[in-house]
Amino acid sequence: MSHAVSPPAVPTVLRALASDDTLSVPLALSYQQVVLERRTANGWKPLAVQYPRTLSREQMRNITFTLPPGVQEADVRVLGYRAAKFPSRFVHGKRVFFRPDTASAVNGAVGLDRLRTAPFPDLASVVKGREPDLWQVVDNQLFVYNQYRGLQVMDLANPASPLRTGVLRLPAAGVRLFVLDAAGTRLALLGRSNGRNRSGGVSLFLLRVESGEPVLVSELPLDGKLTDGLWTGQQLCLLGTVKDAKLGTRTQMIRLNVDDLQAVKVMQRLNFSGTHPAFRSQEGKLMVQVREAGQNRLHEVAAEGGAEKLEARAAQAGTSKVNGHEVSIADRKLRVFKVGEAGKAVFEMSLAWRADRVLPLGDFLIQVEDGDVHSAEMVGAQETAADAPGQARVRITTANDPDLLVGEWQLGPGKVAGLTLRGEHLLIAQWVPASHSQQPLLRTWALDLADPASVSRLGVVDQELQGLDAWDLNLGAVQALWVNDETLVWYIPADHHPRLWWSSPMSVQPPERKAGSLVPATSPVMVLCRVHWRDGILDAAEPQVLRVRGRVLATSAATVASGFLFFSYDISTDTDLFSSKDGETARVPLRPIPDQIQTWMQVMDFRGVAPLPRDAVSIPGPLLSVAQTDSQGALLLTHSDMSLRSDLPPTRVVQACAYDGVNAYLLDDYVTATSFQSAVAVEGVQMYLTREMGRAGVVAVGYDSITGRLGQVSSWNTLARPTRLHVTSGHLLASGPGNLEVASLASETGKLTPVASYDTPVNLTLQVDRAAVTPTLDLWIPAGMFGVEFLQRQSFQP
């Protein structure tokens, strides 16, 4: 039977006899694991572990423990476990681990190379001074195009209460928006594609609006670089530059007949020598201005009504009058004022906003904008905290329309670091930077979302993090961990910055003191901020900071299971660079240079009144996952890097270790065909790695609980190489530029079955590691300025 499904072992308190500093335990045959524990103020801490069946051929004999100095018999107890948690050979595995800093060696050998990828065009330079949103008001309808949210159509029959009638996402950054008829039923959008197939290419999108709902009719790909467009009322004129092998760069104007949106016809192409084209009007005539030989030249073009349309567009103010109201759009916000009444807007609505985190709540979505670390410094004397840039906000939208704002809550200056939902209560951790009057804080908000349209505050507590700042902490990797029903731990790993060029050794004369004196006394590893939450009452404990001697290179993510919190950190061991032979120049580092790396796992026991730290344990590499956790021990999955060749990136090696509370023994290791920096996702005893050799895809590596071995259990060929992987609700999400793919996975075997694939804009970054899934398996993924992307269950179920 698999150990993964075995019932938890129940220990027995064994009788022990003390003699001086030795504790003797009369042992019966049936015990597989014997643990010596010491009583502390916060619980019992394991000191030593022995395995009777591996001691010798003699099965019946006493077990002896040596008591540490100062420990009395009354302070200890001995527990016996009858069930074997791991294969019998595990105690013969390695339990002290060092590895070379192969990443530094490879990076130093390869060096930097020039960028070979063509830079993406700066869209802001296509049309100078244009607003980020393209909009027009026609026949009581407002058409707004935003490259992040697409085309939005709003009914302005009652301007004081606009109604959104439809939204259409298009993979393009808009350049010009044209309304082709007075009824507002035919539209054309000139934009630069950010789709995977034609990234950077210019296209004309033809749309029809039916009952307020926009529908894409056709797309016309265009060559060259388009700089402007003009609708004359009868024809669409597009202006840009094209490259010719013989003539070089020249200006071209295209006339299009858009009577049939499904079959747009090119009526004429006019070529002009020169570049930097623009439309101009002169004496009622439409002109094309180009720059040639350092001078501006004007060319007349025949376009009926073109000059009048150009002058009308130039004279158009930043507002439009509709039914006694003035409508304007600025900073992605719609504002409506009564004509002749200056002051507060009668209606205001955000048309686009950042969504850095998302949580579903019934028929609503909670969207959180993290804000900026330094947003407190951005609030000027003339700005309110709500209007200043970089503020953190909580927004409530409907699940049916994630772009329809229902309610909003201002968190003020600071950066949201984490959040968790408990029923209808939302707990948010916000980093508040230091000011002249206070130390930096971790502020925890408790918000009541029983009425999503009216968010209310239940409480707020501050925890002072003296001596730390945003540079020291990795605020993007904060985790909300519930160690029990009433205790929430904000786990904040330290941000360990890479060595810089000045960390190289420099020559000095004469030799100086030993290198050990230059090693930092302590380095931060992580911060634990405990918050107690019960019956709507919020209370905070004093933060705990773990510091260790030496230079910490990295801190892993944390895992909580059975009342224990696990995490690991990498620390460098420095060689003595000051020893020199006669006649040689000593080499003194300005900063320590790691030669070897050792990873330590730290376990915090939260089963008592206060957290009890156990002794650090050596493990082969950074912690990936913890499984099969109970009081007897746990299975650890780790990974490290191994350099197969000096000119290649390090290869990832995966290890399975048995942790018994005191030591970690190596059970098995597995060399993968992926680099150490490739994407990885873990679920239980299976891990999923981006495959980098051969076809793009994902490889699943699993641990067999009976044999204690690691091996490949499944593979999945993807259309593109994933750069982000995440496991949620029985599905594996694989995301990369221009692509999102979904596969179902079997929790017991780890087998992958592809179910769906989607093309996405290449500039869309899907934060799949923050994806949320509803009980009905609808999938919601925060996407920054693109808002929230979502997949309904029926669209990605097999």
N, C-alpha and C positions, 0 to 999 in steps of 0.2 A: 504494500500500500504506500502511496506517495506521502512523504512527510508534509507536503503542503496542505493535505486535507486531514491530517491526524489531529485528534483533540489535544488541547494544550496540556502539557505535563503538570501534574500537581506534586510539588516537592514534599518530602517528609523531613521533619526536624530530627536529626540523629543525635544519639547520646555520645558525648565526648568526654575524655579524661585528660586533665591538664597535669603536666609535670614540668616544672620550671618554665621554659619558653617553648615547650612542645605541647601540641594538642593531638591526642591519639583518638581515632574513631574506630571502634570495633565494626567491621564491615560484613554485611551479608552479600551473598553472590548476586542478588538481583539488581543491585544499584549500578547504573552506568555512569553517572556523573555526580561528583561530590563537590560542594561549594562551601568555602569558608567566607562568612560575611561578618562585617563589623557594624555595630550600632552607631549611628550618628544622630544629630539633633533632628534631621529631616528624613530619616529612614535607614535602611540597611544598604551597605555598600560592599560588593564582592571584593575580596582580597586575593583569593587563590582558588584554583580549580584543579581537581585531579580526576582521572578516569581509571577506575580499578581494573577493568578488563584489558588495559593496555600496559599495566605496570610490569607484569611478569607472567610467567606461566602459572604461578601459584594464584589460584582464584580466591582462596580464603586467607586473608591477612589484614591486619589493621592498616588504616590510612593515617599518616601523620602530617601535620601542618606545623610550620615554625611560625610562632606569633611574632609580629613586628615589635620592635622596642616600644615600650609604654602601653601596649595593648594587654588588657587583663582578660581572664577567662569569662568574666561576667559581661564583657563588652562584645563577645562574639557568639556566633551560632553556626552550626553546620547543617546544610540541607542536602538531601539525597534525592536524585531523580532516577526512576526505574527505566524510563524510556530513553532510547538513544535518539538524539535530535539529528545527528549527521552520520554519514558513513563512517565505519570504524577506523578507516585509514586517515581521517582528517587530522588527528593529533600528530601525525608524522609530517605534516606540511610545514612549509616555511612560515615563520611568524615575525621576522624582522626584515624590513624592506627598505632598500635604497635604490635609486635609479639615477642615471646620468641626466644632465640637463641637455637632452638631445635637441630640443627646439632651439636653444640659443646657438648651438654649434651649427645647425643647418642654416639658420637665418644669417649667421655671420658669413658662412661660406658662399651662399647663393647671392646675397646682396640685393640691391634694388634694380629694377628694370624700368625702362620707359613705358608709359602707358600706350597701348596699341589700339584701344577702343576710341572711336570717334566721339567727341563730346556731344551731349544732347543739346539741341538748339535752345537758346534762351528765348522762351516764348514771349517774355515781356518786351523784347526788342522788336517783335514783328510789327506791332502797332504802338508807336510811342505814346505814352500818356494815357492808354486806355484803362478803363476800370477792370478789376479782376472778374466782374460779372457783366455779361452782355444782356441787355434787357430792352424791351419795347412794350408800349401800351397801345393796343389796337382793339376798338370795338368792345370796351369794357373788359378786355382780357389783358392780363399781364404775362408776358413771356420772359422768363429769366433763364439764362444758361450759365452754369458754373461747371468748370472742368471736373470738379470733385463730385457734384451732385446731379449733373446732367441738366436737362431741360425741365423746368417747372412751369406749369400753367396755372394761373389763378384767376378766379372770377371776381371782378371789382364792381359788380352791380351795386354792392354796398361797400364803399371803400373803407368805412370804419370797421368792417368785419370781413376781410378777404377770405375766400374759400379756395383751397387748393383742390383742383379738379384732376390733375394728373402729373406724373413724373416719368421721364424717360432717360435712362443712363446711356451715354454714348462714350466710346473709347477715344476721346479726342479733347484737346485743349482748344477752346473756341477762339477764333480770330474775328469773325463778323457774324451777326445774326440778321437775317433778312425775313421780313413778313411780306409774302408775295401777293396778298389780296387784302381788300378792305375788311373782309369778314374775319380775318385771322384764322383761316383754315388750312393755308398752305405756307410752309416755312422752308427756309434753306439755311444751313449752318456751314460756314467755312471754318475748318479746324485742322489742327495738326494731330495726326493719329498717335496715340500711345498704346495701340494694340500690339500684340506680339508679332503679327505677320508684317505690319507696315509701320513699325516704330519710327516716328519722325516724319513720315510721309503726309502730304497734304491731301485732304479729301473734302468733297462737297456732299453733305448729308441732306437729302430731301425728305421732308416730313409732312404728314397730314395730321390735322387736329380734328378728331371726331368726338363731339359731345364733351369737349374739354380735355380729352385724353390724347396725348401725342403718340403717333405711330411712325416708325421708320419705314419709308417707302423704298428708297434706293440709296446707293452710295456711289459717287463718281470719283475715282482716284485721279489726282492731278499731279503733273510733273513740276519740278522747279520749286522755288521758294516764293510763296504768295505773300504779298505785303498789304493788299487792300482789296476791297470789293465794293461794288455799287449797284443797287437795284434801281433801274431807270423807270420802272413801272411797266415795262414791256420786256426788257432783256436784262440779264445779269451779266455785269462786266467785272472780270477778275483781272488783277494787275499783279505782276510778279517778275522774277528774273529766272532765266534758264541758262544752262551751259551748253555750248556748242563746241565740238572738237576743233573746228576750223576758225569760227568767229569769236570764240571765248564767251564771256558772260554778256548777255544782252537782255533787254526788257521785252516782255511779251504781254499783250492784252488779249484776253479771250472773251468772246461774246457767246453766251449760252441762251438757248431757248428752253425755258422750263415750263412750257404749257403742259407737257406730259411728264409728271414727276417720275414715272417709271422708265422713261426713255428720254433723258436730257440730251439735247443736240448741241454740238459745237458749231456755231454759225460762222465764226470768223476768228482768225488769229492774226494780230498785228504785231510786227516786230520793230523795235527801235534800238538803235545803238545807244549805249549808256547804261547806267545802273542807278540804284536808289530811286525807283519810280514812285510817283504819288499822283493822285487825282487833284486837279485844280480847275477852277472856273474863271473865265475871263470874257467879259462882255457877252454874257449869256451863252457861252460856248463851253463845252467840256474839253479840258486839256489834260494831257499826260506830261508830267514834269519828270525829266531824267537828268542825271549828272553825267556830263561828258567833257573830258579834257579839263576838268576842274571848274566847269561852268554849268549852271542850270539852264536847260533848254526846254521849251514848251512845244508840244505837238498836238494839234487839234484832231479830235476824233469825233466822228458823227454818231451821236447817240441821242435820240429824241427824248427830251425831258431829263437828260443826265445832269446838266448844269443846275437846274432847279432842285433836283433831289440832293445834289451835293451841297448846295447852299442851305437847304432846309436842314440837312444833317449837321452842318457846321453851326447853324444858329440854334439848334436844339439845346435847351437848357438841361440842367441836371434833374429837373422835375417834370412830371406830366400832370396835367389837370384832368380829373375824372369826377364828374358828378359833384362839383363843389369842393373837391379835395385835391390836395397836391400829393403825388406819389413820388417817392425817390428811393433809390437803393445805393447804399454806401457801406463799405466794410462788411459785405455779405449780410446786411440787415435791411429789411423792408420797413420804411417809415411812412406814415400817412398823417398829414396835417390838414386842418380846415383852411380853406382859402382865406387869406387876410387875417388869420389868427396865429400869430407867432407864439411860440412857447412849447409846451409839452405835446408830443405826438399823441393823436387819438388812437393810434394803433402802431405797434412795433413788433416785429417778429424776425428771428434769426433764420436765414435761409440755408446756412451751412455752418458747421462747427466741428471741432475735433472730437473724436471718440477714441480715447486711449484704453478704456475698459468698458465692458458691458456685462450686465447681469439681467436675466429675464425674471420678471415678477408677475405671474398671472398673465393678464392681457396687456401688460406694459413692459417696457424696457428701461433699465437704469443705465444711462450713458454718462461716463465720467471723463471729464477733461482734466488731465493731470496738472496742468499749469507749469510754470517755470520755477526753477530753483531760486532764481534771483528776482522773482516778480515783486518782492517787497521793495527792492531798490528802484523799480520802474514806476512806482506810484508817485507822480509829481504833485506839486502843490495845487495845480488846477484840476487834477483828476481825482475822481472817486475810485475807491477800490474796485467797484463793480465795472467801471469803464476802462481801467488800466489794462494794458496787455499782459498776457501770461498768467491770468488769474485761474485758480482751480474752481471748477463748477461741477455740479451734479445736475443732469437733465433727465427728465422723464418723458418718454415718447410712447406712443402706442406700438404694440407688436405688429399690427397690420401695416403701419406706415412709420418706419423708424425715422423719417424726416419730419414728422409732424410733432412739434413740441407741445407737451401738455403742461409741464411745470419745470421750474429751474430753481436751484439753491446755490447761492454764492458761498464758497469756502474761504475766499479772501486770499491774500498773498501766501505763497508757499507751494510746495509740490506734493501732489498725492503720491504716496509710496505704496499703499496697499488698501484693499477693502475686502469685506466679507459680509455675507447676507445671512441673518438668523431669523427665519420667519419673515416678518414684515419690518424688521429692524436692520438698518444698514450701518455697519461700523467701518469708518474710514480712518486710515493713518495718513497724516499730512506732515511733511517736513517743513518747519518754520525756521528760516535762517536766523542767525544771531543779529542783534541790533545793538545800539548803544546802551540800551537799558535791560537786555536779557541775553541769556545764553541760547544756543540753538535748541529747539524743542521738537519732540515728536508729539504732535497733537492728535488725539483720538476723538473723532466725532461719533455720536450715536444719533441717527436720524430715524424718525418714524415715517414709514411709507404706507401706512394703512390707507391714507387718501393720497394717491399719487399726484393729484392736482394741487395738493396743499401740503408740502413737506414740512414737518415740524421737527424741532431739535429736542431730543430727550436728555442729552448731556454732552459734556466735553471735558476732557482731562488733558493736562500737559505733563510730559516727562522730560526733564532737563537732561541734555546730553552734553555736559560740560567738557570742553577740550576737544570736541569733534566738530567737523564741518562737512559740507557736501562733498568736498574733495576726498575725504577719508572714507566715505560710505558709498556703497553701490545701491543707490536708491531705486534703480530700475529692477533690482532682483529681490526686493523685500517680499517676504512670504507671510501670509496670515495663517497661523497654525493653531488649531484648537486642540490642546492637550487633554482637556476634559470638557464636560458640558458647560462649565462656568469660567474656564480660564483660556483666554486668548493670548497667544504670544506673537508679537511682531518680530520676526527674525530678520535682522539687517546685516548682511555680510559686508565686510570691509572692502573697499575698492583698492586693489593692489596694482599700482601702475608699473609698466614695464621699465626695465633699466634703459637709461639713455646713453648717448655716446660718451658723456663725461664719466661714466662708470668704469671706463677702461683704465687699466693700470698705467701709471706714468713713472718715468725714471727719475730717481732722486739720488743724491749723494750726501751723506753716507747712509747706510741702512738705519732705519728707524725702529720703533717699537713693534711688537707683534701685531698681526692682523686681528687677532681676537679682540683687542681693545677697541677696534673700530666698528665691530659688529653692534648694531643698535641694541640697547638694553631690552626693549620690548617692542612688539608690533601688534596693532589691533587685529583681531581675527573676525569678530562679529559682535553685535549688540543684541541683547534680548530685552524687549520691553513687554512686561506682563501686564495684562488688563483683565480685571475680574468683571464679569457681566452676569447679573442675576436680576430677574424681574424688572428689567428696564433701568437698573441702577448701575452706573459705571464707576469703577474704582481702579486706580493705577498703582502698581508697585514700583519700587525703585529700579531703574534700568540696571542691567548687568552687562559689563563689557569684559570680554575675554582677551587678554593680552598674553603673548608668549615671547620668550627670548629668541632673538634672531630675526631674520627678514622673511616675512610671510609673502609668498608669491601668489596664492590664490586661495579662495574659500569656496567650498561646494554649496549647492542647495541643501536645504535641510529636509528631513523626513520625520514625521511623527507617527508612532504606532505603539499601541498598548501602553500608553503613558510614558513612553520614552521619546526623546528628541535626539536624532543622529545628524551629525555633519562632520566634514573633514576640512583640513587645511594643509597646503603644501608649504614647507619651510626649507630654506636653503642651508646647506652646510658648506662653509667656506674653507678652502685649503689655505695653508700658511704660505702666502706669497712673499714673505719677507726673508725667508731663508735664502742665503746666497753664498756661493763659493767665493774663494779669494779671487779678487780682480773683477768680479761681476757686479753690475749695477743692480741694486735692489729695486723691486717693482712694488710700488705702494698704490693700492686702489683708492681712488677718491670715494668710491662706494663699494661694498662687498660684491664680489662676482661669484655667483653660485657655480659650484662644480658638481655637486650632488644635490638631489632633491629627496626629501623624506616626507611622506604623507602621514598625518596623524588623524585618527578619528576620535571625536569627542562625543560622549553620550551624557545626556542630562536626564535624570530620573525625576519625573513630575508626579509620581504616585503619592508623595508625601505632602506635607503642608507647604514646603518650599522646594524649589528645584535642587536636586542633589547631583553635583557633577561627579562622574566616575573618572578613573585614571585614563589618560589618553592612551590609545592603542595604535601601534604601527600597522598600516595597511598598504597594499601595493600601489595605490594611486587614488585620485579623487573619487569620492563616493558618488555613485550613480543612483543606486536604489537599495532599499532595505526591505526584506520580505521575511515571512514566517517568524515574526517577532513575538516573543513571550518572555517570561522571567528566566527561562533556561538559556536564551541566547537569540541569535538572529542570523539570517543569511545576508551577506553583503555582496553587492555587485559593484565593482570598481573598474576603472580604466586608466591606462597610462600610455605613454608614447615610447616607441622603439624605432631607432633609426636603422633601416636596413642598408641604406647607401648614403654616403655623405652629401650627395647632390640631390636627394629626394626629400620631400617633407616627411616628418615622422609618421609611422604607421600606428594606428590605435590597437592596443592589446587589451582585451577584456579579461577580468579575473572574477572568480567566485570564491568567497572566503566564509569561513564559519566563525562566528563571534560567540564566545561563551561567557561574556561579562568581564573577562580579564585579558584574554588574548584573542587575536584573529589569526586563524590558520588558513593557508592557501589550499583550496580544494582543487582548482583547475584554472588554467588560463587558455585564452583563445586569441590567436593572431588574426586580425581582420584585414580586409583589402581596402580599407578606407583610411584617410588621413586623420590625424588626431583632432583637427579642427572641423571636421565635417559634422553635419547635423546628426543628432541622436535623440531618441525618445525611449522612455522606459515605462513598462507596465508590468508590475509584479516581478516575475522571474524571466521575462522576455524583454529584449531591447531591440530597437529598430534603427539601423544605420544607413545613411546615404551611401549607395554604391558608386564608386568613382572609377572603377575599371570596367571596360566593356560597355554594355548598354546602361543608360541611366536608369536608376531604380533604387529600391530599398531592400536591404537584407535583414532578416530577423534571426537573432541569435538567442537561444533559450538555454535554461539551466534545468537539468533533470534531477529532481529531488531524491531519486532512489540511487542513482549511480554517482551523483555529485559531479557530473561532467557538463561542460558547455559545448554547444554545437549549433550549426545552422539548422533552423527548423522551417524556414520559408523564404521566398524571395518574391519581388514584385517589380515588373518592368514599367517604368513611368515614361511619359512623353517628354519630360524635361528633368534635369537634375534638381532635386529638391534642395533648398537651402534652409528650410525650417520643417521640423517634424513635431507632431504632437498627437498624443493618444487621449481620446475622450469618449466616454460612453460606448465602448466597443468599436470605435472607428479610429483609423489612423489618418491624420491630415498631413499631406505633403504639399508644401507651398514653395514657389520660386517665382522669379520675375516672369510675368505673363502667364502663369499657370497655377491652378489649384486642383489637386487630385485627392480622392477619398477612397479608402479601402476599408472593408470590414475585417475584423480580426477575431479569431477564436481565443478566448482568454486562457484556456487550458493548453492548447497546442501552439498558439502564436501564429497560426497559419493566416496569411493575408489573401483577401479576395477583392480585386478592384471592382468598384461599383460606379464611379462617376469621375468625369474630368471636365474642367472648365477653363476657358481662356479668360484671362484678366488683363487689365492695363499693365504695361511693364513698369509704370511708376507707382503701382499700387502695392504697398507693403501690408500684407495680411498678418496680424499678430495672432497666429494660430495657437501660440502657447497661452493666450488669454481667451480662447474660444469658450463659449458657454452653450450648454445644451439644455433644452427644456425637457420635461417628462415625456412629451410627445416626440422627442428626438428632432425638433427643429434646431438648427445650428446657427449661432450668431457669432460673428468674428469682428472685433474692432479693427478699423483700418485708418486711423488717424483722421486727416482732413476729408477722406472719402466717407466718413461716417461709419455705419455698421453694414457689413455685408452679411447676407443671410441665405441659408439654404433650407427649404422646407423638406420635411421627412420624405415625401413621395418623390422628391427630385434626386435623392442620393441613396435610397434604399434599393437593394437588389430585387 
